[in-house]
Amino acid sequence: MILTRKQTLKWIPVLILFLSVLSCKDRTVFEQQTEFSGESWEQSDIRSFSCEIEDTISSHRILLNLRHTGAYPYQNLFIFAETENPQGIVLRDTLELFFADETGRWLGAGSGTLYAYEYPFKRNVRFPIPGKYEFRFEQAMRMNELPGIHNLGIQIERIHGNIE
């Protein structure tokens, strides 16, 4: 059976969709969430995520996933972030995450009283050596108890080509 040009063109969108679903399937290398009891993040409460990374060739992006309630009292959130590699070398960053615009309107995707955000933490990262990596996060708002924070998570994705 020989297909005409018109019949062949009908199958191209289906093929593209199939290939894109197939290529995204293995993109997530690691994902983990942690909830805060009482929807409050204490200053002494350092949240830690550990994962094994074996791929030292591909580029990755690291995302922070965070949800807060409408009771969160600020427009932004400062976080101290540490990344420890398998050799014990620690890199420390200070992050500022924005939750609301200048008028006080929440920027996250809302569902009832929860607002969800996905922030790029690191882009185009290559892990130089295989092994256990640890990511630690500490709220840096200078409050003993920071109300309204529901959960925090991390997601590491492999980047295929230049697609991020």
GUVEXSE-896662 format. One record per residue: residue number from 1; residue in one letter; z, y, x of N, C-alpha, C, O in turn. Coordinates in nm, 4 decimals, always signed. Layout:
N
- kolmar, vexfi, npz, npy, npx, capz, capy, capx, cpz, cpy, cpx, opz, opy, opx
- NUM, a, Z, Y, X, Z, Y, X, Z, Y, X, Z, Y, X;
...
This chain:
164
- kolmar, vexfi, npz, npy, npx, capz, capy, capx, cpz, cpy, cpx, opz, opy, opx
- 1, m, +0.0000, -0.1182, +0.0847, +0.0000, +0.0000, +0.0000, +0.0000, +0.1240, +0.0888, +0.0839, +0.1372, +0.1779;
- 2, i, -0.0912, +0.2118, +0.0651, -0.1028, +0.3354, +0.1428, -0.0531, +0.4504, +0.0558, -0.0957, +0.4679, -0.0583;
- 3, l, +0.0398, +0.5291, +0.1143, +0.0943, +0.6434, +0.0418, +0.0072, +0.7658, +0.0647, -0.0435, +0.7879, +0.1746;
- 4, t, -0.0092, +0.8443, -0.0398, -0.0824, +0.9692, -0.0251, +0.0087, +1.0723, +0.0399, +0.1297, +1.0519, +0.0491;
- 5, r, -0.0481, +1.1803, +0.0839, +0.0292, +1.2876, +0.1478, +0.1351, +1.3407, +0.0516, +0.2478, +1.3675, +0.0932;
- 6, k, +0.1014, +1.3561, -0.0744, +0.1947, +1.4065, -0.1742, +0.3110, +1.3097, -0.1937, +0.4252, +1.3539, -0.2063;
- 7, q, +0.2855, +1.1809, -0.1966, +0.3908, +1.0810, -0.2120, +0.4817, +1.0785, -0.0892, +0.6031, +1.0626, -0.1018;
- 8, t, +0.4238, +1.0940, +0.0274, +0.5014, +1.0954, +0.1515, +0.5934, +1.2172, +0.1546, +0.7090, +1.2053, +0.1951;
- 9, l, +0.5449, +1.3337, +0.1128, +0.6242, +1.4569, +0.1137, +0.7437, +1.4500, +0.0192, +0.8443, +1.5174, +0.0415;
- 10, k, +0.7334, +1.3687, -0.0866, +0.8445, +1.3527, -0.1809, +0.9663, +1.2889, -0.1122, +1.0801, +1.3187, -0.1485;
- 11, w, +0.9434, +1.2029, -0.0149, +1.0518, +1.1291, +0.0497, +1.1179, +1.2060, +0.1645, +1.2245, +1.1656, +0.2108;
- 12, i, +1.0589, +1.3133, +0.2105, +1.1147, +1.3884, +0.3236, +1.2537, +1.4458, +0.2917, +1.3443, +1.4301, +0.3736;
- 13, p, +1.2747, +1.5116, +0.1763, +1.4106, +1.5608, +0.1478, +1.5150, +1.4490, +0.1413, +1.6282, +1.4675, +0.1859;
- 14, v, +1.4779, +1.3348, +0.0868, +1.5707, +1.2212, +0.0790, +1.6051, +1.1733, +0.2199, +1.7214, +1.1450, +0.2488;
- 15, l, +1.5071, +1.1642, +0.3059, +1.5289, +1.1207, +0.4436, +1.6183, +1.2205, +0.5186, +1.7087, +1.1797, +0.5916;
- 16, i, +1.5938, +1.3486, +0.5012, +1.6753, +1.4512, +0.5674, +1.8194, +1.4428, +0.5200, +1.9117, +1.4500, +0.6011;
- 17, l, +1.8396, +1.4279, +0.3903, +1.9753, +1.4163, +0.3361, +2.0451, +1.2924, +0.3915, +2.1615, +1.2991, +0.4310;
- 18, f, +1.9760, +1.1817, +0.3945, +2.0329, +1.0576, +0.4467, +2.0736, +1.0727, +0.5935, +2.1831, +1.0316, +0.6320;
- 19, l, +1.9872, +1.1307, +0.6741, +2.0167, +1.1478, +0.8166, +2.1319, +1.2452, +0.8401, +2.2128, +1.2246, +0.9306;
- 20, s, +2.1399, +1.3510, +0.7596, +2.2492, +1.4465, +0.7783, +2.3835, +1.3858, +0.7388, +2.4842, +1.4121, +0.8045;
- 21, v, +2.3869, +1.3054, +0.6333, +2.5109, +1.2379, +0.5942, +2.5506, +1.1368, +0.7013, +2.6682, +1.1256, +0.7362;
- 22, l, +2.4543, +1.0648, +0.7523, +2.4801, +0.9658, +0.8553, +2.5330, +1.0300, +0.9832, +2.6238, +0.9755, +1.0459;
- 23, s, +2.4780, +1.1445, +1.0231, +2.5201, +1.2086, +1.1476, +2.6567, +1.2750, +1.1355, +2.7269, +1.2864, +1.2360;
- 24, c, +2.6973, +1.3191, +1.0167, +2.8271, +1.3835, +0.9990, +2.9406, +1.2827, +0.9828, +3.0577, +1.3187, +0.9947;
- 25, k, +2.9074, +1.1594, +0.9562, +3.0061, +1.0583, +0.9253, +3.1088, +1.0396, +1.0369, +3.2282, +1.0272, +1.0096;
- 26, d, +3.0636, +1.0376, +1.1610, +3.1532, +1.0106, +1.2719, +3.1971, +1.1371, +1.3447, +3.2400, +1.1292, +1.4599;
- 27, r, +3.1879, +1.2505, +1.2825, +3.2162, +1.3786, +1.3464, +3.3651, +1.4005, +1.3730, +3.4011, +1.4546, +1.4776;
- 28, t, +3.4516, +1.3599, +1.2813, +3.5956, +1.3812, +1.2964, +3.6534, +1.2766, +1.3913, +3.6443, +1.1562, +1.3673;
- 29, v, +3.7129, +1.3258, +1.4994, +3.7736, +1.2408, +1.6013, +3.9212, +1.2175, +1.5696, +3.9742, +1.1088, +1.5924;
- 30, f, +3.9870, +1.3214, +1.5165, +4.1302, +1.3143, +1.4871, +4.1617, +1.4147, +1.3780, +4.1073, +1.5252, +1.3760;
- 31, e, +4.2504, +1.3752, +1.2869, +4.2967, +1.4672, +1.1828, +4.4356, +1.4233, +1.1398, +4.4597, +1.3058, +1.1120;
- 32, q, +4.5274, +1.5210, +1.1349, +4.6634, +1.4917, +1.0920, +4.7251, +1.6182, +1.0321, +4.6993, +1.7291, +1.0788;
- 33, q, +4.8066, +1.6001, +0.9283, +4.8755, +1.7091, +0.8591, +5.0257, +1.6844, +0.8634, +5.0710, +1.5703, +0.8726;
- 34, t, +5.1014, +1.7922, +0.8568, +5.2466, +1.7811, +0.8462, +5.2954, +1.8854, +0.7450, +5.2499, +1.9997, +0.7459;
- 35, e, +5.3876, +1.8451, +0.6588, +5.4415, +1.9358, +0.5570, +5.5758, +1.9915, +0.6017, +5.6489, +1.9284, +0.6780;
- 36, f, +5.6069, +2.1114, +0.5526, +5.7353, +2.1753, +0.5813, +5.8275, +2.1558, +0.4618, +5.7910, +2.1885, +0.3488;
- 37, s, +5.9459, +2.1030, +0.4863, +6.0402, +2.0832, +0.3764, +6.0867, +2.2194, +0.3254, +6.1150, +2.3100, +0.4038;
- 38, g, +6.0940, +2.2323, +0.1954, +6.1363, +2.3579, +0.1354, +6.0350, +2.4702, +0.1499, +6.0674, +2.5867, +0.1267;
- 39, e, +5.9106, +2.4353, +0.1888, +5.8050, +2.5340, +0.2095, +5.8528, +2.6506, +0.2961, +5.8315, +2.7677, +0.2644;
- 40, s, +5.9177, +2.6144, +0.4059, +5.9715, +2.7128, +0.4988, +5.9573, +2.6592, +0.6408, +5.9892, +2.5433, +0.6670;
- 41, w, +5.9093, +2.7433, +0.7326, +5.8903, +2.7032, +0.8719, +5.9971, +2.7700, +0.9569, +5.9950, +2.8914, +0.9772;
- 42, e, +6.0901, +2.6898, +1.0061, +6.1968, +2.7426, +1.0904, +6.1441, +2.7714, +1.2299, +6.0560, +2.7015, +1.2800;
- 43, q, +6.1987, +2.8747, +1.2919, +6.1511, +2.9164, +1.4231, +6.1704, +2.8070, +1.5286, +6.0893, +2.7949, +1.6204;
- 44, s, +6.2747, +2.7292, +1.5165, +6.3013, +2.6227, +1.6139, +6.2207, +2.4961, +1.5867, +6.2257, +2.4020, +1.6659;
- 45, d, +6.1468, +2.4921, +1.4763, +6.0714, +2.3737, +1.4350, +5.9317, +2.3758, +1.4985, +5.8405, +2.4419, +1.4488;
- 46, i, +5.9172, +2.3029, +1.6082, +5.7881, +2.2944, +1.6770, +5.7160, +2.1704, +1.6255, +5.7671, +2.0589, +1.6361;
- 47, r, +5.5967, +2.1908, +1.5696, +5.5184, +2.0803, +1.5160, +5.4240, +2.0289, +1.6236, +5.3559, +2.1068, +1.6904;
- 48, s, +5.4205, +1.8962, +1.6401, +5.3467, +1.8340, +1.7490, +5.2492, +1.7303, +1.6945, +5.2804, +1.6563, +1.6012;
- 49, f, +5.1315, +1.7266, +1.7541, +5.0281, +1.6297, +1.7182, +4.9776, +1.5659, +1.8471, +4.9403, +1.6367, +1.9406;
- 50, s, +4.9759, +1.4339, +1.8529, +4.9276, +1.3616, +1.9707, +4.8066, +1.2777, +1.9335, +4.8028, +1.2156, +1.8273;
- 51, c, +4.7083, +1.2764, +2.0216, +4.5905, +1.1930, +1.9964, +4.5303, +1.1457, +2.1274, +4.5440, +1.2101, +2.2314;
- 52, e, +4.4639, +1.0329, +2.1198, +4.3923, +0.9766, +2.2340, +4.2483, +1.0253, +2.2296, +4.1794, +1.0103, +2.1288;
- 53, i, +4.2041, +1.0836, +2.3399, +4.0655, +1.1289, +2.3520, +4.0003, +1.0473, +2.4631, +4.0481, +1.0464, +2.5766;
- 54, e, +3.8922, +0.9797, +2.4303, +3.8201, +0.8990, +2.5297, +3.6874, +0.9627, +2.5694, +3.6367, +0.9375, +2.6787;
- 55, d, +3.6309, +1.0449, +2.4814, +3.4993, +1.1051, +2.5035, +3.5139, +1.2303, +2.5902, +3.5648, +1.3327, +2.5446;
- 56, t, +3.4687, +1.2212, +2.7158, +3.4756, +1.3357, +2.8066, +3.3397, +1.4034, +2.8236, +3.3259, +1.4953, +2.9043;
- 57, i, +3.2403, +1.3587, +2.7486, +3.1046, +1.4119, +2.7614, +3.0711, +1.5100, +2.6492, +3.0156, +1.6169, +2.6744;
- 58, s, +3.1046, +1.4738, +2.5258, +3.0693, +1.5570, +2.4096, +3.1541, +1.6830, +2.4023, +3.2665, +1.6873, +2.4522;
- 59, s, +3.0983, +1.7845, +2.3396, +3.1748, +1.9050, +2.3076, +3.2477, +1.8828, +2.1757, +3.2016, +1.8073, +2.0901;
- 60, h, +3.3612, +1.9488, +2.1605, +3.4427, +1.9364, +2.0398, +3.4843, +2.0744, +1.9909, +3.4807, +2.1726, +2.0650;
- 61, r, +3.5229, +2.0790, +1.8670, +3.5907, +2.1984, +1.8155, +3.7213, +2.1529, +1.7540, +3.7312, +2.0454, +1.6949;
- 62, i, +3.8217, +2.2387, +1.7700, +3.9545, +2.2083, +1.7192, +3.9869, +2.3094, +1.6110, +3.9783, +2.4302, +1.6328;
- 63, l, +4.0243, +2.2592, +1.4937, +4.0540, +2.3436, +1.3785, +4.2005, +2.3329, +1.3415, +4.2604, +2.2258, +1.3518;
- 64, l, +4.2581, +2.4438, +1.2985, +4.3915, +2.4435, +1.2394, +4.3734, +2.4527, +1.0895, +4.3004, +2.5389, +1.0404;
- 65, n, +4.4388, +2.3652, +1.0171, +4.4379, +2.3694, +0.8710, +4.5773, +2.4104, +0.8262, +4.6768, +2.3506, +0.8674;
- 66, l, +4.5839, +2.5112, +0.7428, +4.7135, +2.5636, +0.7016, +4.7094, +2.5996, +0.5542, +4.6097, +2.6520, +0.5044;
- 67, r, +4.8198, +2.5708, +0.4844, +4.8331, +2.6118, +0.3445, +4.9652, +2.6847, +0.3267, +5.0672, +2.6463, +0.3840;
- 68, h, +4.9619, +2.7901, +0.2465, +5.0834, +2.8654, +0.2147, +5.0871, +2.8936, +0.0657, +4.9868, +2.8800, -0.0044;
- 69, t, +5.2038, +2.9330, +0.0189, +5.2197, +2.9681, -0.1226, +5.2061, +3.1193, -0.1375, +5.1987, +3.1929, -0.0391;
- 70, g, +5.2030, +3.1631, -0.2616, +5.1989, +3.3071, -0.2891, +5.3267, +3.3782, -0.2494, +5.3317, +3.5012, -0.2488;
- 71, a, +5.4313, +3.3015, -0.2159, +5.5589, +3.3604, -0.1732, +5.5585, +3.3997, -0.0258, +5.6565, +3.4564, +0.0224;
- 72, y, +5.4500, +3.3707, +0.0470, +5.4459, +3.4098, +0.1885, +5.4494, +3.5625, +0.1959, +5.3684, +3.6285, +0.1309;
- 73, p, +5.5420, +3.6205, +0.2743, +5.5655, +3.7654, +0.2674, +5.4762, +3.8541, +0.3544, +5.4903, +3.9763, +0.3505;
- 74, y, +5.3852, +3.7963, +0.4325, +5.3078, +3.8778, +0.5261, +5.1580, +3.8597, +0.5082, +5.1111, +3.7683, +0.4403;
- 75, q, +5.0844, +3.9508, +0.5721, +4.9388, +3.9474, +0.5705, +4.8848, +3.8506, +0.6759, +4.7732, +3.8004, +0.6628;
- 76, n, +4.9636, +3.8246, +0.7799, +4.9180, +3.7419, +0.8910, +5.0282, +3.6459, +0.9360, +5.1396, +3.6473, +0.8836;
- 77, l, +4.9940, +3.5634, +1.0338, +5.0892, +3.4690, +1.0910, +5.0582, +3.4560, +1.2394, +4.9444, +3.4282, +1.2772;
- 78, f, +5.1595, +3.4763, +1.3235, +5.1455, +3.4532, +1.4667, +5.1995, +3.3148, +1.4979, +5.3040, +3.2743, +1.4470;
- 79, i, +5.1267, +3.2430, +1.5826, +5.1647, +3.1073, +1.6226, +5.1512, +3.0959, +1.7744, +5.0526, +3.1416, +1.8323;
- 80, f, +5.2513, +3.0343, +1.8384, +5.2385, +2.9933, +1.9773, +5.1810, +2.8525, +1.9756, +5.2321, +2.7646, +1.9063;
- 81, a, +5.0744, +2.8316, +2.0521, +5.0076, +2.7016, +2.0557, +5.0039, +2.6508, +2.1991, +4.9655, +2.7233, +2.2908;
- 82, e, +5.0438, +2.5271, +2.2173, +5.0382, +2.4641, +2.3492, +4.9504, +2.3404, +2.3434, +4.9559, +2.2625, +2.2483;
- 83, t, +4.8694, +2.3240, +2.4471, +4.7869, +2.2053, +2.4624, +4.8251, +2.1398, +2.5943, +4.8163, +2.2020, +2.7002;
- 84, e, +4.8677, +2.0138, +2.5875, +4.9054, +1.9409, +2.7087, +4.8072, +1.8271, +2.7310, +4.7846, +1.7450, +2.6421;
- 85, n, +4.7487, +1.8228, +2.8507, +4.6518, +1.7172, +2.8808, +4.7233, +1.5945, +2.9378, +4.8441, +1.5998, +2.9608;
- 86, p, +4.6516, +1.4844, +2.9609, +4.7156, +1.3614, +3.0093, +4.7852, +1.3754, +3.1453, +4.8715, +1.2943, +3.1790;
- 87, q, +4.7489, +1.4760, +3.2224, +4.8126, +1.4981, +3.3526, +4.9386, +1.5840, +3.3418, +5.0049, +1.6099, +3.4422;
- 88, g, +4.9718, +1.6282, +3.2201, +5.0915, +1.7096, +3.1995, +5.0693, +1.8588, +3.2154, +5.1655, +1.9355, +3.2104;
- 89, i, +4.9465, +1.9021, +3.2342, +4.9160, +2.0455, +3.2459, +4.9154, +2.1058, +3.1065, +4.8496, +2.0552, +3.0156;
- 90, v, +4.9910, +2.2167, +3.0907, +5.0072, +2.2800, +2.9599, +4.9386, +2.4166, +2.9591, +4.9597, +2.4986, +3.0485;
- 91, l, +4.8573, +2.4392, +2.8580, +4.7964, +2.5703, +2.8336, +4.8631, +2.6290, +2.7106, +4.8793, +2.5601, +2.6099;
- 92, r, +4.9024, +2.7569, +2.7178, +4.9716, +2.8215, +2.6050, +4.8872, +2.9373, +2.5543, +4.8393, +3.0196, +2.6323;
- 93, d, +4.8696, +2.9426, +2.4226, +4.7936, +3.0485, +2.3564, +4.8813, +3.1123, +2.2499, +4.9737, +3.0498, +2.1979;
- 94, t, +4.8513, +3.2367, +2.2185, +4.9116, +3.3028, +2.1034, +4.7992, +3.3288, +2.0040, +4.6981, +3.3905, +2.0376;
- 95, l, +4.8179, +3.2812, +1.8819, +4.7159, +3.2952, +1.7779, +4.7655, +3.3894, +1.6699, +4.8843, +3.3919, +1.6378;
- 96, e, +4.6736, +3.4668, +1.6142, +4.7040, +3.5467, +1.4961, +4.6091, +3.5025, +1.3862, +4.4873, +3.5148, +1.3991;
- 97, l, +4.6655, +3.4513, +1.2786, +4.5877, +3.4044, +1.1646, +4.6047, +3.5045, +1.0514, +4.7169, +3.5429, +1.0185;
- 98, f, +4.4948, +3.5466, +0.9921, +4.5013, +3.6427, +0.8819, +4.4941, +3.5700, +0.7486, +4.4055, +3.4876, +0.7259;
- 99, f, +4.5886, +3.6017, +0.6608, +4.5962, +3.5403, +0.5287, +4.5494, +3.6336, +0.4169, +4.5045, +3.5874, +0.3119;
- 100, a, +4.5598, +3.7640, +0.4393, +4.5283, +3.8603, +0.3330, +4.4500, +3.9773, +0.3911, +4.4601, +4.0083, +0.5098;
- 101, d, +4.3721, +4.0411, +0.3050, +4.3011, +4.1612, +0.3484, +4.3957, +4.2812, +0.3407, +4.5135, +4.2655, +0.3084;
- 102, e, +4.3450, +4.3989, +0.3697, +4.4301, +4.5190, +0.3738, +4.4876, +4.5575, +0.2370, +4.5838, +4.6341, +0.2303;
- 103, t, +4.4300, +4.5056, +0.1284, +4.4828, +4.5346, -0.0046, +4.5863, +4.4310, -0.0491, +4.6478, +4.4460, -0.1547;
- 104, g, +4.6055, +4.3258, +0.0316, +4.7022, +4.2225, -0.0024, +4.6431, +4.1028, -0.0743, +4.7165, +4.0122, -0.1135;
- 105, r, +4.5107, +4.1006, -0.0925, +4.4449, +3.9875, -0.1600, +4.4347, +3.8703, -0.0631, +4.3861, +3.8852, +0.0490;
- 106, w, +4.4817, +3.7522, -0.1079, +4.4771, +3.6334, -0.0238, +4.3332, +3.5954, +0.0057, +4.2476, +3.6017, -0.0825;
- 107, l, +4.3063, +3.5559, +0.1295, +4.1707, +3.5217, +0.1734, +4.1400, +3.3729, +0.1627, +4.0233, +3.3339, +0.1659;
- 108, g, +4.2414, +3.2903, +0.1501, +4.2222, +3.1454, +0.1473, +4.1696, +3.0947, +0.0159, +4.1705, +3.1645, -0.0856;
- 109, a, +4.1236, +2.9714, +0.0200, +4.0789, +2.9047, -0.1019, +4.2027, +2.8710, -0.1839, +4.2903, +2.7981, -0.1373;
- 110, g, +4.2104, +2.9235, -0.3052, +4.3295, +2.9067, -0.3869, +4.3183, +2.7944, -0.4867, +4.2119, +2.7673, -0.5423;
- 111, s, +4.4314, +2.7298, -0.5079, +4.4411, +2.6248, -0.6071, +4.5814, +2.6348, -0.6656, +4.6765, +2.5827, -0.6074;
- 112, g, +4.5949, +2.7005, -0.7784, +4.7280, +2.7233, -0.8343, +4.8015, +2.8253, -0.7504, +4.7574, +2.9395, -0.7374;
- 113, t, +4.9138, +2.7844, -0.6932, +4.9915, +2.8777, -0.6110, +4.9745, +2.8515, -0.4617, +5.0422, +2.9145, -0.3805;
- 114, l, +4.8848, +2.7591, -0.4236, +4.8610, +2.7294, -0.2822, +4.7295, +2.7899, -0.2357, +4.6309, +2.7927, -0.3093;
- 115, y, +4.7301, +2.8385, -0.1112, +4.6101, +2.8958, -0.0504, +4.5830, +2.8215, +0.0797, +4.6715, +2.8080, +0.1642;
- 116, a, +4.4602, +2.7734, +0.0950, +4.4249, +2.6893, +0.2100, +4.3303, +2.7632, +0.3041, +4.2434, +2.8394, +0.2616;
- 117, y, +4.3505, +2.7378, +0.4345, +4.2703, +2.8013, +0.5388, +4.2306, +2.6981, +0.6428, +4.3026, +2.6013, +0.6673;
- 118, e, +4.1150, +2.7204, +0.7033, +4.0691, +2.6393, +0.8153, +4.0289, +2.7375, +0.9248, +3.9294, +2.8089, +0.9119;
- 119, y, +4.1073, +2.7402, +1.0327, +4.0851, +2.8343, +1.1415, +4.0332, +2.7624, +1.2652, +4.0856, +2.6577, +1.3032;
- 120, p, +3.9297, +2.8187, +1.3284, +3.8883, +2.7613, +1.4568, +3.9934, +2.7936, +1.5633, +4.0217, +2.9106, +1.5892;
- 121, f, +4.0503, +2.6919, +1.6239, +4.1495, +2.7088, +1.7297, +4.0791, +2.7129, +1.8649, +4.1039, +2.8027, +1.9454;
- 122, k, +3.9922, +2.6168, +1.8896, +3.9123, +2.6151, +2.0128, +3.7721, +2.5670, +1.9771, +3.7546, +2.4744, +1.8978;
- 123, r, +3.6731, +2.6318, +2.0371, +3.5333, +2.5963, +2.0122, +3.4695, +2.5454, +2.1403, +3.5051, +2.5873, +2.2505;
- 124, n, +3.3757, +2.4556, +2.1240, +3.2957, +2.4065, +2.2357, +3.3831, +2.3567, +2.3517, +3.3616, +2.3932, +2.4672;
- 125, v, +3.4809, +2.2736, +2.3189, +3.5764, +2.2206, +2.4165, +3.5288, +2.0853, +2.4666, +3.4876, +1.9998, +2.3882;
- 126, r, +3.5349, +2.0671, +2.5964, +3.5132, +1.9353, +2.6559, +3.6455, +1.8921, +2.7164, +3.7045, +1.9638, +2.7971;
- 127, f, +3.6910, +1.7755, +2.6772, +3.8147, +1.7217, +2.7326, +3.7802, +1.6623, +2.8687, +3.7009, +1.5684, +2.8761;
- 128, p, +3.8383, +1.7151, +2.9769, +3.7946, +1.6764, +3.1119, +3.8321, +1.5345, +3.1539, +3.7619, +1.4732, +3.2344;
- 129, i, +3.9418, +1.4822, +3.1002, +3.9837, +1.3467, +3.1367, +4.0250, +1.2713, +3.0105, +4.0794, +1.3309, +2.9175;
- 130, p, +3.9994, +1.1412, +3.0070, +4.0414, +1.0637, +2.8899, +4.1922, +1.0426, +2.8913, +4.2553, +1.0422, +2.9969;
- 131, g, +4.2487, +1.0252, +2.7722, +4.3907, +0.9973, +2.7622, +4.4551, +1.0697, +2.6462, +4.3878, +1.1179, +2.5550;
- 132, k, +4.5890, +1.0765, +2.6517, +4.6668, +1.1348, +2.5430, +4.6773, +1.2868, +2.5599, +4.7213, +1.3367, +2.6635;
- 133, y, +4.6358, +1.3583, +2.4560, +4.6486, +1.5038, +2.4493, +4.7522, +1.5363, +2.3434, +4.7576, +1.4721, +2.2386;
- 134, e, +4.8340, +1.6362, +2.3715, +4.9361, +1.6770, +2.2752, +4.9169, +1.8248, +2.2426, +4.8963, +1.9076, +2.3314;
- 135, f, +4.9242, +1.8557, +2.1135, +4.9109, +1.9927, +2.0638, +5.0406, +2.0294, +1.9937, +5.0844, +1.9586, +1.9031;
- 136, r, +5.1027, +2.1405, +2.0351, +5.2296, +2.1842, +1.9768, +5.2133, +2.3245, +1.9196, +5.1482, +2.4105, +1.9790;
- 137, f, +5.2742, +2.3457, +1.8021, +5.2637, +2.4747, +1.7338, +5.4018, +2.5217, +1.6904, +5.4823, +2.4453, +1.6372;
- 138, e, +5.4267, +2.6507, +1.7151, +5.5560, +2.7123, +1.6840, +5.5287, +2.8464, +1.6178, +5.4477, +2.9248, +1.6673;
- 139, q, +5.5956, +2.8733, +1.5063, +5.5751, +3.0028, +1.4420, +5.6371, +3.1114, +1.5303, +5.7448, +3.0928, +1.5871;
- 140, a, +5.5680, +3.2239, +1.5409, +5.6100, +3.3317, +1.6309, +5.6307, +3.4620, +1.5544, +5.5958, +3.5694, +1.6034;
- 141, m, +5.6878, +3.4525, +1.4339, +5.7052, +3.5709, +1.3496, +5.8431, +3.6350, +1.3651, +5.8744, +3.7311, +1.2947;
- 142, r, +5.9243, +3.5844, +1.4543, +6.0578, +3.6392, +1.4811, +6.1485, +3.6352, +1.3584, +6.2312, +3.7237, +1.3364;
- 143, m, +6.1305, +3.5318, +1.2809, +6.2180, +3.5064, +1.1661, +6.2732, +3.3659, +1.1824, +6.1992, +3.2740, +1.2175;
- 144, n, +6.4015, +3.3482, +1.1574, +6.4587, +3.2138, +1.1674, +6.3949, +3.1194, +1.0671, +6.3646, +3.0046, +1.0997;
- 145, e, +6.3744, +3.1675, +0.9450, +6.3081, +3.0878, +0.8418, +6.1928, +3.1681, +0.7851, +6.2123, +3.2774, +0.7319;
- 146, l, +6.0731, +3.1137, +0.7966, +5.9533, +3.1803, +0.7467, +5.9145, +3.1152, +0.6140, +5.8646, +3.0027, +0.6125;
- 147, p, +5.9371, +3.1854, +0.5029, +5.9120, +3.1246, +0.3711, +5.7632, +3.1178, +0.3362, +5.6820, +3.1953, +0.3869;
- 148, g, +5.7302, +3.0238, +0.2493, +5.5964, +3.0173, +0.1926, +5.4964, +2.9319, +0.2688, +5.3822, +2.9186, +0.2250;
- 149, i, +5.5358, +2.8740, +0.3810, +5.4427, +2.7889, +0.4563, +5.4568, +2.6454, +0.4047, +5.5651, +2.5870, +0.4096;
- 150, h, +5.3478, +2.5905, +0.3562, +5.3501, +2.4577, +0.2935, +5.3197, +2.3463, +0.3932, +5.3971, +2.2514, +0.4056;
- 151, n, +5.2066, +2.3573, +0.4648, +5.1743, +2.2540, +0.5629, +5.0839, +2.3086, +0.6728, +5.0205, +2.4132, +0.6591;
- 152, l, +5.0809, +2.2339, +0.7815, +5.0002, +2.2669, +0.8989, +4.9320, +2.1393, +0.9446, +4.9924, +2.0320, +0.9438;
- 153, g, +4.8074, +2.1511, +0.9840, +4.7349, +2.0341, +1.0312, +4.6374, +2.0705, +1.1406, +4.6065, +2.1875, +1.1632;
- 154, i, +4.5903, +1.9681, +1.2073, +4.4914, +1.9864, +1.3136, +4.3780, +1.8884, +1.2896, +4.3987, +1.7772, +1.2412;
- 155, q, +4.2584, +1.9318, +1.3243, +4.1399, +1.8479, +1.3094, +4.0532, +1.8689, +1.4334, +4.0244, +1.9825, +1.4712;
- 156, i, +4.0121, +1.7593, +1.4961, +3.9239, +1.7652, +1.6131, +3.7926, +1.7012, +1.5728, +3.7889, +1.5874, +1.5259;
- 157, e, +3.6840, +1.7765, +1.5920, +3.5520, +1.7278, +1.5540, +3.4597, +1.7256, +1.6748, +3.4633, +1.8160, +1.7583;
- 158, r, +3.3784, +1.6236, +1.6837, +3.2755, +1.6145, +1.7862, +3.1581, +1.7017, +1.7402, +3.1198, +1.6991, +1.6233;
- 159, i, +3.1029, +1.7772, +1.8319, +2.9884, +1.8628, +1.8006, +2.8631, +1.7888, +1.8444, +2.8517, +1.7466, +1.9594;
- 160, h, +2.7691, +1.7734, +1.7517, +2.6412, +1.7083, +1.7829, +2.5405, +1.8161, +1.8150, +2.5114, +1.9001, +1.7299;
- 161, g, +2.4859, +1.8162, +1.9362, +2.3887, +1.9166, +1.9759, +2.4520, +2.0537, +1.9742, +2.5632, +2.0715, +2.0239;
- 162, n, +2.3830, +2.1504, +1.9178, +2.4348, +2.2866, +1.9077, +2.4934, +2.3151, +1.7707, +2.5273, +2.4295, +1.7403;
- 163, i, +2.5059, +2.2121, +1.6876, +2.5542, +2.2296, +1.5524, +2.7057, +2.2317, +1.5538, +2.7700, +2.1355, +1.5959;
- 164, e, +2.7617, +2.3413, +1.5078, +2.9082, +2.3516, +1.5011, +2.9437, +2.3643, +1.3596, +3.0617, +2.3747, +1.3263;
